[in-house]
Amino acid sequence: MRNLVVLSLFLLFFILDIFLDLKEGIPLTHIWHEVGLFVLAAGAVFWQLKVIYLKNAHISSLNVELLETRTSYQDWKLKAQASTHELGNLIESQFTIWHLSESEKDVALLLIKGLSMKEIAGIRQTHEKTVRQQSTSIYKKSGLTGRQELAAFFLEDMLNLPIHL
């Protein structure tokens, strides 16, 4: 933008100089040189205006794209939250069918999330041995053999989405 101001000032200077030269009777060859410089400066001003216009148009299109992306993200986020809530309800229902206690439900969710026994014990502020006992009880009540089967029980069908290559 500063370049445009400087170039515009040069244009004004050239116009004033040409006008004064004509008034003083300066030879036409000198005036033609100055007219040539004026044309170059005017071209530079118009070129800068074009660059500014194109950049503003690009910025506008990026702003529209950003708004569309934000809207799309918000839509996806709402759908994901609804799906997560629904999945949580389904998992809770299955835990009830398996007759898991509240503590076992908490441990089972943390196992599905992939946390280690030590991490679960830390979160629940209990001993790792207690978490292992609760895990064994969860697997026994559910008829599953371990954490991989527990996670797969809830995620396998959901992750069997078609792969587009």
Phi and psi in radians as a Rosetta constraint file:
Dihedral C 1 N 2 CA 2 C 2 CIRCULARHARMONIC -1.089 0.35
Dihedral N 2 CA 2 C 2 N 3 CIRCULARHARMONIC -0.656 0.35
Dihedral C 2 N 3 CA 3 C 3 CIRCULARHARMONIC -1.048 0.35
Dihedral N 3 CA 3 C 3 N 4 CIRCULARHARMONIC -0.705 0.35
Dihedral C 3 N 4 CA 4 C 4 CIRCULARHARMONIC -1.112 0.35
Dihedral N 4 CA 4 C 4 N 5 CIRCULARHARMONIC -0.712 0.35
Dihedral C 4 N 5 CA 5 C 5 CIRCULARHARMONIC -1.119 0.35
Dihedral N 5 CA 5 C 5 N 6 CIRCULARHARMONIC -0.797 0.35
Dihedral C 5 N 6 CA 6 C 6 CIRCULARHARMONIC -1.080 0.35
Dihedral N 6 CA 6 C 6 N 7 CIRCULARHARMONIC -0.794 0.35
Dihedral C 6 N 7 CA 7 C 7 CIRCULARHARMONIC -1.116 0.35
Dihedral N 7 CA 7 C 7 N 8 CIRCULARHARMONIC -0.668 0.35
Dihedral C 7 N 8 CA 8 C 8 CIRCULARHARMONIC -1.131 0.35
Dihedral N 8 CA 8 C 8 N 9 CIRCULARHARMONIC -0.674 0.35
Dihedral C 8 N 9 CA 9 C 9 CIRCULARHARMONIC -1.123 0.35
Dihedral N 9 CA 9 C 9 N 10 CIRCULARHARMONIC -0.687 0.35
Dihedral C 9 N 10 CA 10 C 10 CIRCULARHARMONIC -1.062 0.35
Dihedral N 10 CA 10 C 10 N 11 CIRCULARHARMONIC -0.729 0.35
Dihedral C 10 N 11 CA 11 C 11 CIRCULARHARMONIC -1.028 0.35
Dihedral N 11 CA 11 C 11 N 12 CIRCULARHARMONIC -0.814 0.35
Dihedral C 11 N 12 CA 12 C 12 CIRCULARHARMONIC -1.079 0.35
Dihedral N 12 CA 12 C 12 N 13 CIRCULARHARMONIC -0.717 0.35
Dihedral C 12 N 13 CA 13 C 13 CIRCULARHARMONIC -1.073 0.35
Dihedral N 13 CA 13 C 13 N 14 CIRCULARHARMONIC -0.791 0.35
Dihedral C 13 N 14 CA 14 C 14 CIRCULARHARMONIC -1.085 0.35
Dihedral N 14 CA 14 C 14 N 15 CIRCULARHARMONIC -0.758 0.35
Dihedral C 14 N 15 CA 15 C 15 CIRCULARHARMONIC -1.075 0.35
Dihedral N 15 CA 15 C 15 N 16 CIRCULARHARMONIC -0.801 0.35
Dihedral C 15 N 16 CA 16 C 16 CIRCULARHARMONIC -1.101 0.35
Dihedral N 16 CA 16 C 16 N 17 CIRCULARHARMONIC -0.781 0.35
Dihedral C 16 N 17 CA 17 C 17 CIRCULARHARMONIC -1.103 0.35
Dihedral N 17 CA 17 C 17 N 18 CIRCULARHARMONIC -0.766 0.35
Dihedral C 17 N 18 CA 18 C 18 CIRCULARHARMONIC -1.093 0.35
Dihedral N 18 CA 18 C 18 N 19 CIRCULARHARMONIC -0.764 0.35
Dihedral C 18 N 19 CA 19 C 19 CIRCULARHARMONIC -1.055 0.35
Dihedral N 19 CA 19 C 19 N 20 CIRCULARHARMONIC -0.806 0.35
Dihedral C 19 N 20 CA 20 C 20 CIRCULARHARMONIC -1.150 0.35
Dihedral N 20 CA 20 C 20 N 21 CIRCULARHARMONIC -0.683 0.35
Dihedral C 20 N 21 CA 21 C 21 CIRCULARHARMONIC -1.107 0.35
Dihedral N 21 CA 21 C 21 N 22 CIRCULARHARMONIC -0.724 0.35
Dihedral C 21 N 22 CA 22 C 22 CIRCULARHARMONIC -1.116 0.35
Dihedral N 22 CA 22 C 22 N 23 CIRCULARHARMONIC -0.693 0.35
Dihedral C 22 N 23 CA 23 C 23 CIRCULARHARMONIC -1.165 0.35
Dihedral N 23 CA 23 C 23 N 24 CIRCULARHARMONIC -0.596 0.35
Dihedral C 23 N 24 CA 24 C 24 CIRCULARHARMONIC -1.531 0.35
Dihedral N 24 CA 24 C 24 N 25 CIRCULARHARMONIC -0.107 0.35
Dihedral C 24 N 25 CA 25 C 25 CIRCULARHARMONIC 1.394 0.35
Dihedral N 25 CA 25 C 25 N 26 CIRCULARHARMONIC 0.521 0.35
Dihedral C 25 N 26 CA 26 C 26 CIRCULARHARMONIC -1.154 0.35
Dihedral N 26 CA 26 C 26 N 27 CIRCULARHARMONIC 2.522 0.35
Dihedral C 26 N 27 CA 27 C 27 CIRCULARHARMONIC -0.933 0.35
Dihedral N 27 CA 27 C 27 N 28 CIRCULARHARMONIC 2.558 0.35
Dihedral C 27 N 28 CA 28 C 28 CIRCULARHARMONIC -1.099 0.35
Dihedral N 28 CA 28 C 28 N 29 CIRCULARHARMONIC -0.538 0.35
Dihedral C 28 N 29 CA 29 C 29 CIRCULARHARMONIC -1.072 0.35
Dihedral N 29 CA 29 C 29 N 30 CIRCULARHARMONIC -0.708 0.35
Dihedral C 29 N 30 CA 30 C 30 CIRCULARHARMONIC -1.152 0.35
Dihedral N 30 CA 30 C 30 N 31 CIRCULARHARMONIC -0.712 0.35
Dihedral C 30 N 31 CA 31 C 31 CIRCULARHARMONIC -1.146 0.35
Dihedral N 31 CA 31 C 31 N 32 CIRCULARHARMONIC -0.670 0.35
Dihedral C 31 N 32 CA 32 C 32 CIRCULARHARMONIC -1.148 0.35
Dihedral N 32 CA 32 C 32 N 33 CIRCULARHARMONIC -0.635 0.35
Dihedral C 32 N 33 CA 33 C 33 CIRCULARHARMONIC -1.059 0.35
Dihedral N 33 CA 33 C 33 N 34 CIRCULARHARMONIC -0.772 0.35
Dihedral C 33 N 34 CA 34 C 34 CIRCULARHARMONIC -1.193 0.35
Dihedral N 34 CA 34 C 34 N 35 CIRCULARHARMONIC -0.621 0.35
Dihedral C 34 N 35 CA 35 C 35 CIRCULARHARMONIC -1.122 0.35
Dihedral N 35 CA 35 C 35 N 36 CIRCULARHARMONIC -0.704 0.35
Dihedral C 35 N 36 CA 36 C 36 CIRCULARHARMONIC -1.057 0.35
Dihedral N 36 CA 36 C 36 N 37 CIRCULARHARMONIC -0.786 0.35
Dihedral C 36 N 37 CA 37 C 37 CIRCULARHARMONIC -1.112 0.35
Dihedral N 37 CA 37 C 37 N 38 CIRCULARHARMONIC -0.667 0.35
Dihedral C 37 N 38 CA 38 C 38 CIRCULARHARMONIC -1.074 0.35
Dihedral N 38 CA 38 C 38 N 39 CIRCULARHARMONIC -0.770 0.35
Dihedral C 38 N 39 CA 39 C 39 CIRCULARHARMONIC -1.089 0.35
Dihedral N 39 CA 39 C 39 N 40 CIRCULARHARMONIC -0.741 0.35
Dihedral C 39 N 40 CA 40 C 40 CIRCULARHARMONIC -1.073 0.35
Dihedral N 40 CA 40 C 40 N 41 CIRCULARHARMONIC -0.777 0.35
Dihedral C 40 N 41 CA 41 C 41 CIRCULARHARMONIC -1.128 0.35
Dihedral N 41 CA 41 C 41 N 42 CIRCULARHARMONIC -0.711 0.35
Dihedral C 41 N 42 CA 42 C 42 CIRCULARHARMONIC -1.119 0.35
Dihedral N 42 CA 42 C 42 N 43 CIRCULARHARMONIC -0.703 0.35
Dihedral C 42 N 43 CA 43 C 43 CIRCULARHARMONIC -1.068 0.35
Dihedral N 43 CA 43 C 43 N 44 CIRCULARHARMONIC -0.737 0.35
Dihedral C 43 N 44 CA 44 C 44 CIRCULARHARMONIC -1.111 0.35
Dihedral N 44 CA 44 C 44 N 45 CIRCULARHARMONIC -0.684 0.35
Dihedral C 44 N 45 CA 45 C 45 CIRCULARHARMONIC -1.104 0.35
Dihedral N 45 CA 45 C 45 N 46 CIRCULARHARMONIC -0.818 0.35
Dihedral C 45 N 46 CA 46 C 46 CIRCULARHARMONIC -1.153 0.35
Dihedral N 46 CA 46 C 46 N 47 CIRCULARHARMONIC -0.634 0.35
Dihedral C 46 N 47 CA 47 C 47 CIRCULARHARMONIC -1.098 0.35
Dihedral N 47 CA 47 C 47 N 48 CIRCULARHARMONIC -0.775 0.35
Dihedral C 47 N 48 CA 48 C 48 CIRCULARHARMONIC -1.082 0.35
Dihedral N 48 CA 48 C 48 N 49 CIRCULARHARMONIC -0.719 0.35
Dihedral C 48 N 49 CA 49 C 49 CIRCULARHARMONIC -1.077 0.35
Dihedral N 49 CA 49 C 49 N 50 CIRCULARHARMONIC -0.700 0.35
Dihedral C 49 N 50 CA 50 C 50 CIRCULARHARMONIC -1.131 0.35
Dihedral N 50 CA 50 C 50 N 51 CIRCULARHARMONIC -0.776 0.35
Dihedral C 50 N 51 CA 51 C 51 CIRCULARHARMONIC -1.048 0.35
Dihedral N 51 CA 51 C 51 N 52 CIRCULARHARMONIC -0.782 0.35
Dihedral C 51 N 52 CA 52 C 52 CIRCULARHARMONIC -1.089 0.35
Dihedral N 52 CA 52 C 52 N 53 CIRCULARHARMONIC -0.768 0.35
Dihedral C 52 N 53 CA 53 C 53 CIRCULARHARMONIC -1.064 0.35
Dihedral N 53 CA 53 C 53 N 54 CIRCULARHARMONIC -0.815 0.35
Dihedral C 53 N 54 CA 54 C 54 CIRCULARHARMONIC -1.113 0.35
Dihedral N 54 CA 54 C 54 N 55 CIRCULARHARMONIC -0.710 0.35
Dihedral C 54 N 55 CA 55 C 55 CIRCULARHARMONIC -1.148 0.35
Dihedral N 55 CA 55 C 55 N 56 CIRCULARHARMONIC -0.717 0.35
Dihedral C 55 N 56 CA 56 C 56 CIRCULARHARMONIC -1.130 0.35
Dihedral N 56 CA 56 C 56 N 57 CIRCULARHARMONIC -0.681 0.35
Dihedral C 56 N 57 CA 57 C 57 CIRCULARHARMONIC -1.124 0.35
Dihedral N 57 CA 57 C 57 N 58 CIRCULARHARMONIC -0.714 0.35
Dihedral C 57 N 58 CA 58 C 58 CIRCULARHARMONIC -1.136 0.35
Dihedral N 58 CA 58 C 58 N 59 CIRCULARHARMONIC -0.749 0.35
Dihedral C 58 N 59 CA 59 C 59 CIRCULARHARMONIC -1.081 0.35
Dihedral N 59 CA 59 C 59 N 60 CIRCULARHARMONIC -0.730 0.35
Dihedral C 59 N 60 CA 60 C 60 CIRCULARHARMONIC -1.074 0.35
Dihedral N 60 CA 60 C 60 N 61 CIRCULARHARMONIC -0.770 0.35
Dihedral C 60 N 61 CA 61 C 61 CIRCULARHARMONIC -1.159 0.35
Dihedral N 61 CA 61 C 61 N 62 CIRCULARHARMONIC -0.638 0.35
Dihedral C 61 N 62 CA 62 C 62 CIRCULARHARMONIC -1.149 0.35
Dihedral N 62 CA 62 C 62 N 63 CIRCULARHARMONIC -0.657 0.35
Dihedral C 62 N 63 CA 63 C 63 CIRCULARHARMONIC -1.128 0.35
Dihedral N 63 CA 63 C 63 N 64 CIRCULARHARMONIC -0.704 0.35
Dihedral C 63 N 64 CA 64 C 64 CIRCULARHARMONIC -1.119 0.35
Dihedral N 64 CA 64 C 64 N 65 CIRCULARHARMONIC -0.784 0.35
Dihedral C 64 N 65 CA 65 C 65 CIRCULARHARMONIC -1.084 0.35
Dihedral N 65 CA 65 C 65 N 66 CIRCULARHARMONIC -0.714 0.35
Dihedral C 65 N 66 CA 66 C 66 CIRCULARHARMONIC -1.100 0.35
Dihedral N 66 CA 66 C 66 N 67 CIRCULARHARMONIC -0.761 0.35
Dihedral C 66 N 67 CA 67 C 67 CIRCULARHARMONIC -1.096 0.35
Dihedral N 67 CA 67 C 67 N 68 CIRCULARHARMONIC -0.747 0.35
Dihedral C 67 N 68 CA 68 C 68 CIRCULARHARMONIC -1.104 0.35
Dihedral N 68 CA 68 C 68 N 69 CIRCULARHARMONIC -0.720 0.35
Dihedral C 68 N 69 CA 69 C 69 CIRCULARHARMONIC -1.137 0.35
Dihedral N 69 CA 69 C 69 N 70 CIRCULARHARMONIC -0.741 0.35
Dihedral C 69 N 70 CA 70 C 70 CIRCULARHARMONIC -1.096 0.35
Dihedral N 70 CA 70 C 70 N 71 CIRCULARHARMONIC -0.748 0.35
Dihedral C 70 N 71 CA 71 C 71 CIRCULARHARMONIC -1.099 0.35
Dihedral N 71 CA 71 C 71 N 72 CIRCULARHARMONIC -0.790 0.35
Dihedral C 71 N 72 CA 72 C 72 CIRCULARHARMONIC -1.075 0.35
Dihedral N 72 CA 72 C 72 N 73 CIRCULARHARMONIC -0.729 0.35
Dihedral C 72 N 73 CA 73 C 73 CIRCULARHARMONIC -1.113 0.35
Dihedral N 73 CA 73 C 73 N 74 CIRCULARHARMONIC -0.744 0.35
Dihedral C 73 N 74 CA 74 C 74 CIRCULARHARMONIC -1.113 0.35
Dihedral N 74 CA 74 C 74 N 75 CIRCULARHARMONIC -0.708 0.35
Dihedral C 74 N 75 CA 75 C 75 CIRCULARHARMONIC -1.072 0.35
Dihedral N 75 CA 75 C 75 N 76 CIRCULARHARMONIC -0.817 0.35
Dihedral C 75 N 76 CA 76 C 76 CIRCULARHARMONIC -1.085 0.35
Dihedral N 76 CA 76 C 76 N 77 CIRCULARHARMONIC -0.736 0.35
Dihedral C 76 N 77 CA 77 C 77 CIRCULARHARMONIC -1.086 0.35
Dihedral N 77 CA 77 C 77 N 78 CIRCULARHARMONIC -0.756 0.35
Dihedral C 77 N 78 CA 78 C 78 CIRCULARHARMONIC -1.106 0.35
Dihedral N 78 CA 78 C 78 N 79 CIRCULARHARMONIC -0.755 0.35
Dihedral C 78 N 79 CA 79 C 79 CIRCULARHARMONIC -1.122 0.35
Dihedral N 79 CA 79 C 79 N 80 CIRCULARHARMONIC -0.733 0.35
Dihedral C 79 N 80 CA 80 C 80 CIRCULARHARMONIC -1.124 0.35
Dihedral N 80 CA 80 C 80 N 81 CIRCULARHARMONIC -0.718 0.35
Dihedral C 80 N 81 CA 81 C 81 CIRCULARHARMONIC -1.105 0.35
Dihedral N 81 CA 81 C 81 N 82 CIRCULARHARMONIC -0.741 0.35
Dihedral C 81 N 82 CA 82 C 82 CIRCULARHARMONIC -1.111 0.35
Dihedral N 82 CA 82 C 82 N 83 CIRCULARHARMONIC -0.760 0.35
Dihedral C 82 N 83 CA 83 C 83 CIRCULARHARMONIC -1.140 0.35
Dihedral N 83 CA 83 C 83 N 84 CIRCULARHARMONIC -0.715 0.35
Dihedral C 83 N 84 CA 84 C 84 CIRCULARHARMONIC -1.103 0.35
Dihedral N 84 CA 84 C 84 N 85 CIRCULARHARMONIC -0.745 0.35
Dihedral C 84 N 85 CA 85 C 85 CIRCULARHARMONIC -1.088 0.35
Dihedral N 85 CA 85 C 85 N 86 CIRCULARHARMONIC -0.765 0.35
Dihedral C 85 N 86 CA 86 C 86 CIRCULARHARMONIC -1.129 0.35
Dihedral N 86 CA 86 C 86 N 87 CIRCULARHARMONIC -0.761 0.35
Dihedral C 86 N 87 CA 87 C 87 CIRCULARHARMONIC -1.088 0.35
Dihedral N 87 CA 87 C 87 N 88 CIRCULARHARMONIC -0.714 0.35
Dihedral C 87 N 88 CA 88 C 88 CIRCULARHARMONIC -1.038 0.35
Dihedral N 88 CA 88 C 88 N 89 CIRCULARHARMONIC -0.722 0.35
Dihedral C 88 N 89 CA 89 C 89 CIRCULARHARMONIC -1.126 0.35
Dihedral N 89 CA 89 C 89 N 90 CIRCULARHARMONIC -0.715 0.35
Dihedral C 89 N 90 CA 90 C 90 CIRCULARHARMONIC -1.128 0.35
Dihedral N 90 CA 90 C 90 N 91 CIRCULARHARMONIC -0.742 0.35
Dihedral C 90 N 91 CA 91 C 91 CIRCULARHARMONIC -1.117 0.35
Dihedral N 91 CA 91 C 91 N 92 CIRCULARHARMONIC -0.776 0.35
Dihedral C 91 N 92 CA 92 C 92 CIRCULARHARMONIC -1.040 0.35
Dihedral N 92 CA 92 C 92 N 93 CIRCULARHARMONIC -0.735 0.35
Dihedral C 92 N 93 CA 93 C 93 CIRCULARHARMONIC -1.076 0.35
Dihedral N 93 CA 93 C 93 N 94 CIRCULARHARMONIC -0.748 0.35
Dihedral C 93 N 94 CA 94 C 94 CIRCULARHARMONIC -1.155 0.35
Dihedral N 94 CA 94 C 94 N 95 CIRCULARHARMONIC -0.675 0.35
Dihedral C 94 N 95 CA 95 C 95 CIRCULARHARMONIC -1.070 0.35
Dihedral N 95 CA 95 C 95 N 96 CIRCULARHARMONIC -0.664 0.35
Dihedral C 95 N 96 CA 96 C 96 CIRCULARHARMONIC -1.166 0.35
Dihedral N 96 CA 96 C 96 N 97 CIRCULARHARMONIC -0.718 0.35
Dihedral C 96 N 97 CA 97 C 97 CIRCULARHARMONIC -1.053 0.35
Dihedral N 97 CA 97 C 97 N 98 CIRCULARHARMONIC -0.656 0.35
Dihedral C 97 N 98 CA 98 C 98 CIRCULARHARMONIC -1.383 0.35
Dihedral N 98 CA 98 C 98 N 99 CIRCULARHARMONIC -0.098 0.35
Dihedral C 98 N 99 CA 99 C 99 CIRCULARHARMONIC 1.082 0.35
Dihedral N 99 CA 99 C 99 N 100 CIRCULARHARMONIC 0.765 0.35
Dihedral C 99 N 100 CA 100 C 100 CIRCULARHARMONIC -1.392 0.35
Dihedral N 100 CA 100 C 100 N 101 CIRCULARHARMONIC 2.501 0.35
Dihedral C 100 N 101 CA 101 C 101 CIRCULARHARMONIC -1.282 0.35
Dihedral N 101 CA 101 C 101 N 102 CIRCULARHARMONIC 2.948 0.35
Dihedral C 101 N 102 CA 102 C 102 CIRCULARHARMONIC -1.039 0.35
Dihedral N 102 CA 102 C 102 N 103 CIRCULARHARMONIC -0.725 0.35
Dihedral C 102 N 103 CA 103 C 103 CIRCULARHARMONIC -1.116 0.35
Dihedral N 103 CA 103 C 103 N 104 CIRCULARHARMONIC -0.727 0.35
Dihedral C 103 N 104 CA 104 C 104 CIRCULARHARMONIC -1.146 0.35
Dihedral N 104 CA 104 C 104 N 105 CIRCULARHARMONIC -0.649 0.35
Dihedral C 104 N 105 CA 105 C 105 CIRCULARHARMONIC -1.079 0.35
Dihedral N 105 CA 105 C 105 N 106 CIRCULARHARMONIC -0.769 0.35
Dihedral C 105 N 106 CA 106 C 106 CIRCULARHARMONIC -1.067 0.35
Dihedral N 106 CA 106 C 106 N 107 CIRCULARHARMONIC -0.818 0.35
Dihedral C 106 N 107 CA 107 C 107 CIRCULARHARMONIC -1.116 0.35
Dihedral N 107 CA 107 C 107 N 108 CIRCULARHARMONIC -0.743 0.35
Dihedral C 107 N 108 CA 108 C 108 CIRCULARHARMONIC -1.055 0.35
Dihedral N 108 CA 108 C 108 N 109 CIRCULARHARMONIC -0.755 0.35
Dihedral C 108 N 109 CA 109 C 109 CIRCULARHARMONIC -1.073 0.35
Dihedral N 109 CA 109 C 109 N 110 CIRCULARHARMONIC -0.731 0.35
Dihedral C 109 N 110 CA 110 C 110 CIRCULARHARMONIC -1.193 0.35
Dihedral N 110 CA 110 C 110 N 111 CIRCULARHARMONIC -0.594 0.35
Dihedral C 110 N 111 CA 111 C 111 CIRCULARHARMONIC -1.139 0.35
Dihedral N 111 CA 111 C 111 N 112 CIRCULARHARMONIC -0.750 0.35
Dihedral C 111 N 112 CA 112 C 112 CIRCULARHARMONIC -1.084 0.35
Dihedral N 112 CA 112 C 112 N 113 CIRCULARHARMONIC -0.618 0.35
Dihedral C 112 N 113 CA 113 C 113 CIRCULARHARMONIC -1.265 0.35
Dihedral N 113 CA 113 C 113 N 114 CIRCULARHARMONIC -0.198 0.35
Dihedral C 113 N 114 CA 114 C 114 CIRCULARHARMONIC 1.660 0.35
Dihedral N 114 CA 114 C 114 N 115 CIRCULARHARMONIC 0.217 0.35
Dihedral C 114 N 115 CA 115 C 115 CIRCULARHARMONIC -1.305 0.35
Dihedral N 115 CA 115 C 115 N 116 CIRCULARHARMONIC 2.624 0.35
Dihedral C 115 N 116 CA 116 C 116 CIRCULARHARMONIC -1.362 0.35
Dihedral N 116 CA 116 C 116 N 117 CIRCULARHARMONIC 2.892 0.35
Dihedral C 116 N 117 CA 117 C 117 CIRCULARHARMONIC -1.025 0.35
Dihedral N 117 CA 117 C 117 N 118 CIRCULARHARMONIC -0.714 0.35
Dihedral C 117 N 118 CA 118 C 118 CIRCULARHARMONIC -1.127 0.35
Dihedral N 118 CA 118 C 118 N 119 CIRCULARHARMONIC -0.753 0.35
Dihedral C 118 N 119 CA 119 C 119 CIRCULARHARMONIC -1.111 0.35
Dihedral N 119 CA 119 C 119 N 120 CIRCULARHARMONIC -0.736 0.35
Dihedral C 119 N 120 CA 120 C 120 CIRCULARHARMONIC -1.112 0.35
Dihedral N 120 CA 120 C 120 N 121 CIRCULARHARMONIC -0.752 0.35
Dihedral C 120 N 121 CA 121 C 121 CIRCULARHARMONIC -1.052 0.35
Dihedral N 121 CA 121 C 121 N 122 CIRCULARHARMONIC -0.716 0.35
Dihedral C 121 N 122 CA 122 C 122 CIRCULARHARMONIC -1.121 0.35
Dihedral N 122 CA 122 C 122 N 123 CIRCULARHARMONIC -0.782 0.35
Dihedral C 122 N 123 CA 123 C 123 CIRCULARHARMONIC -1.126 0.35
Dihedral N 123 CA 123 C 123 N 124 CIRCULARHARMONIC -0.755 0.35
Dihedral C 123 N 124 CA 124 C 124 CIRCULARHARMONIC -1.500 0.35
Dihedral N 124 CA 124 C 124 N 125 CIRCULARHARMONIC -0.053 0.35
Dihedral C 124 N 125 CA 125 C 125 CIRCULARHARMONIC 0.932 0.35
Dihedral N 125 CA 125 C 125 N 126 CIRCULARHARMONIC 0.948 0.35
Dihedral C 125 N 126 CA 126 C 126 CIRCULARHARMONIC -2.442 0.35
Dihedral N 126 CA 126 C 126 N 127 CIRCULARHARMONIC -3.130 0.35
Dihedral C 126 N 127 CA 127 C 127 CIRCULARHARMONIC -1.460 0.35
Dihedral N 127 CA 127 C 127 N 128 CIRCULARHARMONIC 2.630 0.35
Dihedral C 127 N 128 CA 128 C 128 CIRCULARHARMONIC -1.082 0.35
Dihedral N 128 CA 128 C 128 N 129 CIRCULARHARMONIC -0.607 0.35
Dihedral C 128 N 129 CA 129 C 129 CIRCULARHARMONIC -1.078 0.35
Dihedral N 129 CA 129 C 129 N 130 CIRCULARHARMONIC -0.678 0.35
Dihedral C 129 N 130 CA 130 C 130 CIRCULARHARMONIC -1.113 0.35
Dihedral N 130 CA 130 C 130 N 131 CIRCULARHARMONIC -0.748 0.35
Dihedral C 130 N 131 CA 131 C 131 CIRCULARHARMONIC -1.106 0.35
Dihedral N 131 CA 131 C 131 N 132 CIRCULARHARMONIC -0.702 0.35
Dihedral C 131 N 132 CA 132 C 132 CIRCULARHARMONIC -1.109 0.35
Dihedral N 132 CA 132 C 132 N 133 CIRCULARHARMONIC -0.726 0.35
Dihedral C 132 N 133 CA 133 C 133 CIRCULARHARMONIC -1.134 0.35
Dihedral N 133 CA 133 C 133 N 134 CIRCULARHARMONIC -0.734 0.35
Dihedral C 133 N 134 CA 134 C 134 CIRCULARHARMONIC -1.145 0.35
Dihedral N 134 CA 134 C 134 N 135 CIRCULARHARMONIC -0.654 0.35
Dihedral C 134 N 135 CA 135 C 135 CIRCULARHARMONIC -1.103 0.35
Dihedral N 135 CA 135 C 135 N 136 CIRCULARHARMONIC -0.775 0.35
Dihedral C 135 N 136 CA 136 C 136 CIRCULARHARMONIC -1.054 0.35
Dihedral N 136 CA 136 C 136 N 137 CIRCULARHARMONIC -0.726 0.35
Dihedral C 136 N 137 CA 137 C 137 CIRCULARHARMONIC -1.117 0.35
Dihedral N 137 CA 137 C 137 N 138 CIRCULARHARMONIC -0.711 0.35
Dihedral C 137 N 138 CA 138 C 138 CIRCULARHARMONIC -1.063 0.35
Dihedral N 138 CA 138 C 138 N 139 CIRCULARHARMONIC -0.832 0.35
Dihedral C 138 N 139 CA 139 C 139 CIRCULARHARMONIC -1.132 0.35
Dihedral N 139 CA 139 C 139 N 140 CIRCULARHARMONIC -0.667 0.35
Dihedral C 139 N 140 CA 140 C 140 CIRCULARHARMONIC -1.154 0.35
Dihedral N 140 CA 140 C 140 N 141 CIRCULARHARMONIC -0.836 0.35
Dihedral C 140 N 141 CA 141 C 141 CIRCULARHARMONIC -1.158 0.35
Dihedral N 141 CA 141 C 141 N 142 CIRCULARHARMONIC -0.582 0.35
Dihedral C 141 N 142 CA 142 C 142 CIRCULARHARMONIC -1.528 0.35
Dihedral N 142 CA 142 C 142 N 143 CIRCULARHARMONIC -0.291 0.35
Dihedral C 142 N 143 CA 143 C 143 CIRCULARHARMONIC 1.349 0.35
Dihedral N 143 CA 143 C 143 N 144 CIRCULARHARMONIC 0.288 0.35
Dihedral C 143 N 144 CA 144 C 144 CIRCULARHARMONIC -1.784 0.35
Dihedral N 144 CA 144 C 144 N 145 CIRCULARHARMONIC 2.797 0.35
Dihedral C 144 N 145 CA 145 C 145 CIRCULARHARMONIC -1.719 0.35
Dihedral N 145 CA 145 C 145 N 146 CIRCULARHARMONIC -0.228 0.35
Dihedral C 145 N 146 CA 146 C 146 CIRCULARHARMONIC -3.123 0.35
Dihedral N 146 CA 146 C 146 N 147 CIRCULARHARMONIC -3.075 0.35
Dihedral C 146 N 147 CA 147 C 147 CIRCULARHARMONIC -1.097 0.35
Dihedral N 147 CA 147 C 147 N 148 CIRCULARHARMONIC -0.599 0.35
Dihedral C 147 N 148 CA 148 C 148 CIRCULARHARMONIC -1.138 0.35
Dihedral N 148 CA 148 C 148 N 149 CIRCULARHARMONIC -0.756 0.35
Dihedral C 148 N 149 CA 149 C 149 CIRCULARHARMONIC -1.171 0.35
Dihedral N 149 CA 149 C 149 N 150 CIRCULARHARMONIC -0.638 0.35
Dihedral C 149 N 150 CA 150 C 150 CIRCULARHARMONIC -1.069 0.35
Dihedral N 150 CA 150 C 150 N 151 CIRCULARHARMONIC -0.860 0.35
Dihedral C 150 N 151 CA 151 C 151 CIRCULARHARMONIC -1.132 0.35
Dihedral N 151 CA 151 C 151 N 152 CIRCULARHARMONIC -0.743 0.35
Dihedral C 151 N 152 CA 152 C 152 CIRCULARHARMONIC -1.134 0.35
Dihedral N 152 CA 152 C 152 N 153 CIRCULARHARMONIC -0.578 0.35
Dihedral C 152 N 153 CA 153 C 153 CIRCULARHARMONIC -0.965 0.35
Dihedral N 153 CA 153 C 153 N 154 CIRCULARHARMONIC -0.713 0.35
Dihedral C 153 N 154 CA 154 C 154 CIRCULARHARMONIC -1.614 0.35
Dihedral N 154 CA 154 C 154 N 155 CIRCULARHARMONIC -0.466 0.35
Dihedral C 154 N 155 CA 155 C 155 CIRCULARHARMONIC -1.822 0.35
Dihedral N 155 CA 155 C 155 N 156 CIRCULARHARMONIC -0.363 0.35
Dihedral C 155 N 156 CA 156 C 156 CIRCULARHARMONIC -1.013 0.35
Dihedral N 156 CA 156 C 156 N 157 CIRCULARHARMONIC -0.908 0.35
Dihedral C 156 N 157 CA 157 C 157 CIRCULARHARMONIC -1.150 0.35
Dihedral N 157 CA 157 C 157 N 158 CIRCULARHARMONIC -0.601 0.35
Dihedral C 157 N 158 CA 158 C 158 CIRCULARHARMONIC -1.195 0.35
Dihedral N 158 CA 158 C 158 N 159 CIRCULARHARMONIC -0.554 0.35
Dihedral C 158 N 159 CA 159 C 159 CIRCULARHARMONIC -1.620 0.35
Dihedral N 159 CA 159 C 159 N 160 CIRCULARHARMONIC 0.006 0.35
Dihedral C 159 N 160 CA 160 C 160 CIRCULARHARMONIC -1.472 0.35
Dihedral N 160 CA 160 C 160 N 161 CIRCULARHARMONIC 0.882 0.35
Dihedral C 160 N 161 CA 161 C 161 CIRCULARHARMONIC -1.462 0.35
Dihedral N 161 CA 161 C 161 N 162 CIRCULARHARMONIC 2.606 0.35
Dihedral C 161 N 162 CA 162 C 162 CIRCULARHARMONIC -1.116 0.35
Dihedral N 162 CA 162 C 162 N 163 CIRCULARHARMONIC 2.436 0.35
Dihedral C 162 N 163 CA 163 C 163 CIRCULARHARMONIC -1.737 0.35
Dihedral N 163 CA 163 C 163 N 164 CIRCULARHARMONIC 2.199 0.35
Dihedral C 163 N 164 CA 164 C 164 CIRCULARHARMONIC -1.760 0.35
Dihedral N 164 CA 164 C 164 N 165 CIRCULARHARMONIC 1.968 0.35
